[in-house]
């Protein structure tokens, strides 16, 4: 059964674009935004990463950490981040986190079926509980909506 609002975020590890381990348990104590995106350096994912990066100072002012999560390798994430001067932190998920939420699954495009990441966002409160989940995200205006939700906590 996938994680849902009210559940505690599991103490899992991600690998940052810099190759450093990100221990999600150590991020408790302040709100955490995890935005899941299908693939680095594609148009929608680039726009979303730019939007979260543009709002990074506002998220920081609200006391929230923001991490973009995909299944791309850290090296690819570092290249993506550098290419677009992204300031929002990016991390590679080996599959545990996206599977726990049910964000990895069968997708179809142009008549082709494949496995991929759903574009989704999770807001975790300071106590480590899942406060909100946005599924099937549409990029325009989404980062601002998430910031508004963080500010209203």
SELO-438828 format. One record per residue: x, y, z of N, C-alpha, C in turn; residue number from 1; residue in one letter. Coordinates in pm, whole numbers, plus 50000, padded with zeros to 5 digits. Each point is the difference from the previous one (the first is absolute). Layout:
<pts>
[pt [X; Y; Z]; [X; Y; Z]; [X; Y; Z]; NUM; a]
...
</pts>
This chain:
<pts>
[pt [50085; 49881; 50000]; [49915; 50119; 50000]; [50089; 50125; 50000]; 1; x]
[pt [49980; 50090; 49906]; [50085; 50120; 49992]; [49984; 50091; 50122]; 2; x]
[pt [50104; 50076; 50027]; [49995; 50098; 50106]; [49892; 50103; 49968]; 3; x]
[pt [49937; 50053; 50104]; [49897; 50100; 49978]; [50011; 50109; 50106]; 4; x]
[pt [49918; 50104; 49984]; [50002; 50112; 50094]; [49975; 49949; 50141]; 5; x]
[pt [50080; 50051; 50095]; [49991; 49957; 50140]; [50104; 49896; 50037]; 6; x]
[pt [50051; 49927; 49900]; [50104; 49900; 50026]; [50132; 50068; 50032]; 7; x]
[pt [50087; 49929; 50070]; [50135; 50052; 50027]; [50088; 49969; 49879]; 8; x]
[pt [50081; 50099; 49960]; [50094; 49979; 49891]; [50103; 49898; 50043]; 9; x]
[pt [50023; 49896; 49922]; [50100; 49899; 50039]; [50141; 50060; 50004]; 10; x]
[pt [50082; 49946; 50086]; [50139; 50044; 50014]; [50083; 49933; 49890]; 11; x]
[pt [49995; 50058; 49882]; [50071; 49945; 49885]; [50114; 50093; 49960]; 12; x]
[pt [50087; 49948; 49916]; [50114; 50077; 49951]; [49984; 50026; 49851]; 13; x]
[pt [50041; 50119; 49958]; [50009; 50036; 49859]; [50144; 50038; 49974]; 14; x]
[pt [50037; 50007; 49873]; [50134; 50045; 49964]; [49987; 50133; 49928]; 15; x]
[pt [50065; 50102; 50056]; [49995; 50133; 49940]; [50076; 50006; 49870]; 16; x]
[pt [49974; 50105; 49922]; [50070; 50021; 49873]; [50150; 50010; 50022]; 17; x]
[pt [50038; 50042; 50122]; [50142; 50011; 50034]; [50060; 49868; 50047]; 18; x]
[pt [49919; 49894; 50001]; [50047; 49868; 50042]; [49986; 49976; 50150]; 19; x]
[pt [49963; 50104; 50074]; [49984; 49988; 50145]; [49869; 49928; 50035]; 20; x]
[pt [50002; 49925; 50111]; [49880; 49933; 50047]; [49909; 50099; 50071]; 21; x]
[pt [49871; 49994; 49968]; [49901; 50085; 50065]; [49914; 49908; 50087]; 22; x]
[pt [50012; 50016; 50131]; [49924; 49921; 50096]; [49872; 50077; 50032]; 23; x]
[pt [49888; 49951; 49951]; [49873; 50071; 50018]; [49964; 50016; 50149]; 24; x]
[pt [50039; 49906; 50083]; [49970; 50009; 50143]; [50069; 50121; 50063]; 25; x]
[pt [50116; 50038; 49948]; [50074; 50113; 50056]; [49940; 50135; 49958]; 26; x]
[pt [49903; 49997; 49910]; [49936; 50124; 49955]; [49876; 50034; 50082]; 27; x]
[pt [49968; 49916; 50099]; [49885; 50030; 50085]; [50028; 50126; 50080]; 28; x]
[pt [49894; 50065; 50042]; [50014; 50122; 50077]; [49961; 50123; 49921]; 29; x]
[pt [49986; 49983; 49870]; [49951; 50108; 49914]; [49923; 49937; 49884]; 30; x]
[pt [49914; 50076; 49936]; [49926; 49944; 49887]; [50095; 49956; 49888]; 31; x]
[pt [49959; 49897; 49929]; [50077; 49946; 49889]; [49909; 49983; 49880]; 32; x]
[pt [50045; 50051; 49886]; [49928; 49983; 49874]; [50081; 49905; 49913]; 33; x]
[pt [49937; 49892; 49958]; [50062; 49905; 49908]; [49918; 50005; 49871]; 34; x]
[pt [50060; 50053; 49894]; [49927; 49999; 49873]; [50063; 49895; 49910]; 35; x]
[pt [49916; 49908; 49955]; [50042; 49887; 49917]; [49974; 50036; 49855]; 36; x]
[pt [50099; 49975; 49915]; [49987; 50034; 49859]; [50055; 49884; 49916]; 37; x]
[pt [49948; 49982; 49879]; [50036; 49883; 49919]; [50145; 49992; 49954]; 38; x]
[pt [50056; 50108; 49943]; [50132; 49987; 49938]; [50067; 50136; 49987]; 39; x]
[pt [50123; 50007; 50049]; [50076; 50125; 49993]; [50022; 50045; 49856]; 40; x]
[pt [50001; 50130; 49982]; [50032; 50063; 49872]; [49898; 49972; 49890]; 41; x]
[pt [49874; 49985; 50041]; [49890; 49994; 49905]; [49918; 50128; 50023]; 42; x]
[pt [49922; 50044; 49903]; [49936; 50131; 50012]; [49918; 50024; 50127]; 43; x]
[pt [49907; 49912; 50032]; [49917; 50019; 50119]; [50079; 49993; 50129]; 44; x]
[pt [50093; 49908; 50006]; [50082; 49983; 50121]; [50095; 50118; 50017]; 45; x]
[pt [50049; 50053; 49892]; [50087; 50118; 50006]; [49922; 50120; 50052]; 46; x]
[pt [49881; 50022; 49946]; [49917; 50112; 50044]; [49968; 49987; 50150]; 47; x]
[pt [49965; 49880; 50042]; [49965; 49977; 50141]; [50122; 50027; 50090]; 48; x]
[pt [50116; 49951; 49962]; [50122; 50022; 50078]; [50035; 50149; 50005]; 49; x]
[pt [49981; 50069; 49888]; [50026; 50145; 49998]; [49902; 50074; 50091]; 50; x]
[pt [49874; 49958; 50001]; [49900; 50065; 50084]; [50033; 49981; 50148]; 51; x]
[pt [50035; 49878; 50039]; [50036; 49976; 50140]; [50129; 50074; 50036]; 52; x]
[pt [50094; 50006; 49905]; [50125; 50073; 50026]; [49973; 50150; 50017]; 53; x]
[pt [49915; 50054; 49916]; [49966; 50142; 50008]; [49938; 50035; 50136]; 54; x]
[pt [49922; 49907; 50054]; [49934; 50022; 50129]; [50080; 49948; 50119]; 55; x]
[pt [50120; 49947; 49975]; [50081; 49943; 50109]; [50021; 50098; 50115]; 56; x]
[pt [50029; 50129; 49975]; [50016; 50092; 50113]; [49870; 50014; 50083]; 57; x]
[pt [49886; 49998; 49935]; [49873; 50011; 50071]; [49973; 49874; 50083]; 58; x]
[pt [50033; 49882; 49944]; [49986; 49876; 50077]; [50092; 50004; 50122]; 59; x]
[pt [50124; 50045; 49981]; [50096; 50009; 50110]; [49949; 50096; 50107]; 60; x]
[pt [49944; 50113; 49957]; [49946; 50098; 50095]; [49885; 49940; 50080]; 61; x]
[pt [49923; 49912; 49936]; [49889; 49931; 50068]; [50050; 49884; 50085]; 62; x]
[pt [50132; 49974; 49995]; [50060; 49894; 50081]; [49993; 49862; 49939]; 63; x]
[pt [49969; 49991; 49872]; [49983; 49869; 49934]; [50119; 49963; 49913]; 64; x]
[pt [50036; 49874; 50004]; [50099; 49944; 49908]; [49925; 49949; 49877]; 65; x]
[pt [50063; 50010; 49883]; [49940; 49954; 49875]; [50099; 49908; 49931]; 66; x]
[pt [49951; 49882; 49960]; [50084; 49904; 49928]; [49921; 49947; 49880]; 67; x]
[pt [50059; 50010; 49881]; [49943; 49941; 49880]; [50050; 49858; 49989]; 68; x]
[pt [49911; 49905; 49978]; [50034; 49858; 50003]; [49965; 49933; 49866]; 69; x]
[pt [50097; 49930; 49944]; [49976; 49917; 49881]; [50083; 49873; 50014]; 70; x]
[pt [49988; 49913; 49903]; [50082; 49879; 50001]; [50126; 50016; 49915]; 71; x]
[pt [50025; 50122; 49953]; [50122; 50026; 49924]; [50122; 49981; 50089]; 72; x]
[pt [50111; 49964; 49939]; [50126; 49984; 50073]; [50049; 50136; 50050]; 73; x]
[pt [50069; 50003; 50114]; [50051; 50127; 50054]; [50082; 50080; 49899]; 74; x]
[pt [50081; 49934; 49920]; [50083; 50069; 49901]; [49912; 50077; 49900]; 75; x]
[pt [49891; 49939; 49958]; [49908; 50067; 49907]; [49932; 50117; 50069]; 76; x]
[pt [49966; 49984; 50128]; [49937; 50108; 50074]; [50094; 50119; 50017]; 77; x]
[pt [50127; 49972; 50023]; [50100; 50107; 50014]; [50012; 50078; 49869]; 78; x]
[pt [50001; 49928; 49890]; [50009; 50065; 49869]; [49876; 50086; 49974]; 79; x]
[pt [49884; 49946; 50030]; [49872; 50069; 49985]; [49999; 50128; 50084]; 80; x]
[pt [50040; 49987; 50126]; [50002; 50114; 50092]; [50094; 50110; 49950]; 81; x]
[pt [50118; 49960; 49955]; [50098; 50095; 49950]; [49955; 50069; 49872]; 82; x]
[pt [49939; 49924; 49911]; [49957; 50053; 49871]; [49899; 50113; 50016]; 83; x]
[pt [49912; 49989; 50101]; [49894; 50099; 50019]; [50020; 50085; 50126]; 84; x]
[pt [50116; 49990; 50063]; [50029; 50076; 50124]; [49889; 49980; 50103]; 85; x]
[pt [49961; 49875; 50022]; [49893; 49971; 50095]; [50050; 50015; 50143]; 86; x]
[pt [49918; 50059; 50085]; [50037; 50014; 50141]; [49922; 49904; 50089]; 87; x]
[pt [49890; 49946; 49951]; [49928; 49899; 50077]; [50083; 49871; 49996]; 88; x]
[pt [50014; 49937; 50114]; [50082; 49878; 50011]; [49934; 49886; 49924]; 89; x]
[pt [50080; 49921; 49930]; [49951; 49885; 49926]; [50056; 49873; 50062]; 90; x]
[pt [49921; 49892; 49993]; [50044; 49873; 50057]; [49953; 49883; 49914]; 91; x]
[pt [50080; 49896; 50005]; [49970; 49877; 49927]; [49937; 49899; 50097]; 92; x]
[pt [49891; 49943; 49957]; [49929; 49898; 50077]; [50028; 49864; 49937]; 93; x]
[pt [50053; 49909; 50077]; [50026; 49865; 49949]; [49869; 49924; 49979]; 94; x]
[pt [49891; 50055; 50046]; [49869; 49938; 49980]; [49919; 49985; 50127]; 95; x]
[pt [50065; 49997; 50114]; [49926; 49977; 50125]; [49897; 50107; 50028]; 96; x]
[pt [50038; 50126; 49985]; [49910; 50110; 50035]; [49884; 50011; 49902]; 97; x]
[pt [50030; 50002; 49872]; [49892; 50012; 49900]; [49908; 49878; 50005]; 98; x]
[pt [50054; 49882; 50027]; [49916; 49881; 50014]; [49912; 50010; 50123]; 99; x]
[pt [50054; 50055; 50110]; [49922; 50012; 50124]; [49877; 50088; 49980]; 100; x]
[pt [50010; 50100; 49914]; [49887; 50087; 49972]; [49914; 49949; 49884]; 101; x]
[pt [50049; 49903; 49926]; [49927; 49952; 49883]; [50013; 50093; 49880]; 102; x]
[pt [50111; 50077; 49996]; [50021; 50095; 49891]; [50067; 49937; 49879]; 103; x]
[pt [50055; 49880; 50013]; [50065; 49932; 49889]; [49902; 49898; 49945]; 104; x]
[pt [49974; 50006; 49871]; [49904; 49906; 49945]; [49994; 50008; 49849]; 105; x]
[pt [49903; 49930; 49945]; [49984; 49993; 49856]; [49942; 50131; 49947]; 106; x]
[pt [50062; 50050; 49896]; [49956; 50122; 49933]; [49987; 49970; 49852]; 107; x]
[pt [49932; 50089; 49929]; [49994; 49983; 49855]; [50008; 50137; 49933]; 108; x]
[pt [50070; 50000; 49887]; [50013; 50122; 49922]; [50015; 49960; 49854]; 109; x]
[pt [49925; 50067; 49915]; [50005; 49973; 49856]; [49980; 49852; 49969]; 110; x]
[pt [49910; 49936; 50075]; [49969; 49860; 49976]; [50102; 49901; 50054]; 111; x]
[pt [50102; 50050; 50068]; [50104; 49915; 50056]; [49983; 49992; 50152]; 112; x]
[pt [50011; 49881; 50056]; [49988; 49979; 50144]; [50139; 49978; 50059]; 113; x]
[pt [50025; 50062; 50114]; [50130; 49987; 50065]; [49984; 50029; 50149]; 114; x]
[pt [50103; 49968; 50077]; [50001; 50030; 50143]; [50061; 50138; 50020]; 115; x]
[pt [49941; 50079; 50089]; [50051; 50134; 50022]; [49949; 50062; 50128]; 116; x]
[pt [50052; 50117; 50030]; [49966; 50075; 50120]; [49881; 50091; 49973]; 117; x]
[pt [49903; 49996; 50089]; [49889; 50094; 49996]; [50052; 50135; 50052]; 118; x]
[pt [49956; 50108; 49939]; [50034; 50132; 50051]; [49909; 50025; 50121]; 119; x]
[pt [50062; 50009; 50117]; [49925; 50014; 50125]; [50084; 50078; 50100]; 120; x]
[pt [49935; 50053; 50102]; [50071; 50075; 50104]; [49945; 49959; 50135]; 121; x]
[pt [50091; 49995; 50098]; [49963; 49963; 50137]; [50048; 50111; 50093]; 122; x]
[pt [49913; 50043; 50089]; [50037; 50094; 50106]; [50000; 49923; 50131]; 123; x]
[pt [50115; 50001; 50067]; [50017; 49931; 50127]; [50011; 50108; 50108]; 124; x]
[pt [49925; 49985; 50109]; [50006; 50101; 50105]; [50126; 49983; 50086]; 125; x]
[pt [50019; 50092; 50092]; [50120; 50001; 50083]; [50012; 49875; 50087]; 126; x]
[pt [49889; 49933; 50026]; [50001; 49878; 50081]; [50026; 49875; 49917]; 127; x]
[pt [50017; 50016; 49869]; [50027; 49885; 49915]; [49876; 49930; 49948]; 128; x]
[pt [49885; 50064; 50014]; [49876; 49942; 49948]; [49966; 50062; 49865]; 129; x]
[pt [49942; 49920; 49915]; [49962; 50046; 49867]; [49876; 50089; 50014]; 130; x]
[pt [50018; 50128; 49971]; [49891; 50097; 50016]; [49913; 50008; 49875]; 131; x]
[pt [50063; 49984; 49884]; [49924; 50014; 49875]; [50073; 49929; 49887]; 132; x]
[pt [49922; 49944; 49908]; [50054; 49936; 49880]; [49925; 50057; 49880]; 133; x]
[pt [50077; 50049; 49904]; [49944; 50043; 49871]; [50037; 49893; 49899]; 134; x]
[pt [49902; 49944; 49932]; [50026; 49898; 49898]; [49964; 50056; 49862]; 135; x]
[pt [50061; 49941; 49899]; [49975; 50040; 49861]; [50012; 50152; 49984]; 136; x]
[pt [50111; 50052; 50046]; [50026; 50144; 50004]; [50010; 50059; 49860]; 137; x]
[pt [49941; 50117; 49984]; [50019; 50083; 49881]; [50098; 50108; 50041]; 138; x]
[pt [50107; 50021; 49924]; [50111; 50085; 50040]; [49965; 50147; 50020]; 139; x]
[pt [49929; 50066; 49907]; [49978; 50144; 50016]; [49931; 50035; 50132]; 140; x]
[pt [50067; 50083; 50081]; [49944; 50046; 50126]; [50013; 49903; 50117]; 141; x]
[pt [50050; 49880; 49974]; [50003; 49898; 50106]; [50095; 50038; 50114]; 142; x]
[pt [50121; 50043; 49969]; [50097; 50033; 50105]; [49943; 50108; 50092]; 143; x]
[pt [49931; 50098; 49944]; [49938; 50105; 50082]; [49890; 49942; 50088]; 144; x]
[pt [49921; 49907; 49948]; [49895; 49935; 50081]; [50060; 49926; 50119]; 145; x]
[pt [50113; 49934; 49976]; [50068; 49927; 50107]; [50053; 50099; 50104]; 146; x]
[pt [50059; 50109; 49955]; [50049; 50103; 50091]; [49884; 50056; 50085]; 147; x]
[pt [49886; 50024; 49938]; [49884; 50049; 50073]; [49957; 49899; 50108]; 148; x]
[pt [50006; 49871; 49968]; [49964; 49896; 50097]; [50100; 49998; 50116]; 149; x]
[pt [50128; 50017; 49970]; [50103; 50005; 50104]; [49975; 50119; 50091]; 150; x]
[pt [49971; 50114; 49942]; [49978; 50123; 50077]; [49877; 49991; 50088]; 151; x]
[pt [49902; 49920; 49960]; [49875; 49990; 50078]; [50008; 49897; 50112]; 152; x]
[pt [50114; 49933; 50015]; [50013; 49898; 50106]; [50022; 50064; 50134]; 153; x]
</pts>
